[in-house]
Each structure stands twice: as structure tokens, then as C-alpha cells.
Amino acid sequence: MPSTIDGLLVQWGDRLFYPSNRIKASRTPVLGDAAIGQRAQVLRQRIRATVERRAPQVMVKVTGGGRGMGAISAHLRYIAKSGRLPIEDDRGAVREGREALRAIADQWRLGGTRIPEVSERREAFNIMLSMPTGTDARVVRQAAREFAKIELANHRYVMVLHTHQANPHVHISVRAEGRDGKRLNPRKEDLHRWRETFAEKLRDWGIEAEASSQATRGVTRRSLRGWERQPGATARNGKKRGVHKTGPAARATRSGALKAWAEITKALAASPDPADRKLSKSIVAFVMQTEVAQAVQRMRAAQRQTELPGMSMGRARIAQRVPPEPNRGPDMSR
């Protein structure tokens, strides 16, 4: 029988590490005792990786997409370095050279609905999967291969490993129209699931990797958009966006993550297992150094600085209104 602590860990841990997998309560499957215990152990491992070992975070992002075969062919030439790097397709076939690139382009152009040279919609999506410096590039490629077989199984795609930069990464170009005619249209929830899948495949190969959200990690800084990374972009566009996410949705998400961390900490602190109690202390230390916690501390300090002078001024005014008692001298009644 699972403990109450395991139940609380699953309840609040899922909100931190699997937010996109939560569904309506009326349709939520009921986990058995054994499943709750197993899931709680998985969550303990992920919490330790996040707050104690500070496991590296995977990066999965959509870098663009080709609006027509002209743009798609240009991107294929870019990721394959004009045929100098091996390019692998969805069947596992690996080819090199310019002729191979032209053959892939012809397959994409005619395989399914014909793709015109220029299109008003995205006919392909460019995805990049990356890990920090020092990660085994061969494992990154294998994990990306397994990721694509799961998440892009209904589509034609090609992938190329890049190792010329510090961090090993894999470029994947995927045809938007699937074999069943349905079109790929990745949303925020899809990107979170893609990160989870990529991290899971890396862990299967012995590489420590995490895919937790910014709110879970207490990060407030937003990611820069492509145009913002260009030199002088702000001056040219006349746009200047804040460094931090400050919208109501972002604040609500961060508040929910802090509550989840607090509930997990309380549950583990009440555990009879010394390892759980140690983990609760690690969570406190981790949360207190996050950008969110530091921002809260600065806000509270600012509030104290504004409140205390006001309170002293208020006391001074009250003292001015109350006349002092007259000096009666020694008590002469004795």
C-alpha cells in the first residue's frame, strides 16, 4: 500500500514535471497502489536530478520552416553542408553528396500533395535538438533518432548531426503533411512533450538530462526570438521587450510551481525516511536561489522599506497630537 507521502508526491510532482500530460479530472485514470509507488520513485529521481545534481536541460526548438521547395532545399543544403555531412531519412537510410540531396528534395516535392517552389504556408518544419558541451555526440544522435521515430512517425523527415560547435546538436527537417494527410502544427504542449521524449531517450542511454519547465526551475527570463539575436535588431525594429516574463499567465504559472514545491517539501519533511527529509532540505536550498524566490525577497524587502518609515511617521504624528503630561513633581501625599 502506498504511503500518503507517495500520494502527495505524485499529486504535486506531476504538476511540476508533467503539466502537459494532466487532463480533465473526470477522465483522469486512477493509479493503483503499485503504480503510485513506482511513479513516486520516478519523481524522487527527477527531483534529485533537478535540485541536487542540477542535471542539464535538453533543448528542443522549432527554428523555422520552409514555405515551398525552394526554401526546403536551401535548408537541406545548409544542414548537410551541401552534401558533405551524412543525412539520414525516416527509413534509416544514410546518404551523402549533392545528388542525395536532390533525390530527397524530389521525393518530398512529389510524395503526397505536390509542394510548389514557393508556398504561402509552411511545407516543412525545422527542429533542433541540442545538449550542452561534453555530451557524447553519438548518444545525442541516437536519442534524436529514437525521438523522431516516436514523435514524427507519420511524416517524412531527415536528420543531420552537427559537432562543429561546442554543443552537439541534431537538425531535423520534417515534411508538414503526414502520410495520412494530416499536417504537423506544433504547439507549446507539443514542444514540452518533445523535450520530455528527447530527455527520456538520453536517460535510456545513460546521459543525465532533464526537460523541466522554466516555472519548475524558477526561471523568469524569457527566450530571445530569432530577430532579437541579430546585432542592432532593437534599433532597426524599434522594439524593446522586457528581459523577464511579466504577464499574468507567467505569474500564475510560477505561483503554481512554488506552491507545488512547498507541498512536496512539507510531505518529504514529514517522512520517516531520512533520505526524504534530506531531499526536502535540498529543495528549500534550490528554491531559495531561483530567480523567482529572489524576486519575491526583493519585493518583500522593498515593501518593508516603504512601510517602516510610514509607520514611524505615523507614530510621530500621534505623539504630536497628544499633549505631554504636566510635571507634577514628587508625590507629596506621603
Buried (B, 14 or more C-beta within 10 A) or exposed (E): EBBEBBBBBBBBBBBBBBBBEEEEEEEEEEBEEEEBBBBBEEBBEBBBBBBBEEBBBBBBBBEBBBBBBBBBBEBBBEBBEEBEBBBBBBEEEEBBBEEBBBEBBEBBBEEBEEBEEEBEEBBBBBBBBBBEEEBBBEBBBBBBBBBBEEBBEBBBBBBBBBEEEEBBBBBBBBBBBBEEEEBBEBEEEBBBBBBBBBBBBBBEBEBEBBBBBBBBBBBBEBEEEEEBEEEEBEEEEEEEEEEEBEEEEBBEBBEBBBEBBBBBBEBBBEBEEEEBEEBBEBBBEBBEEBBBBEBBEEEEEEEEEEEEEEEEEEEEEEEEEEEEEEEEEEEEEE
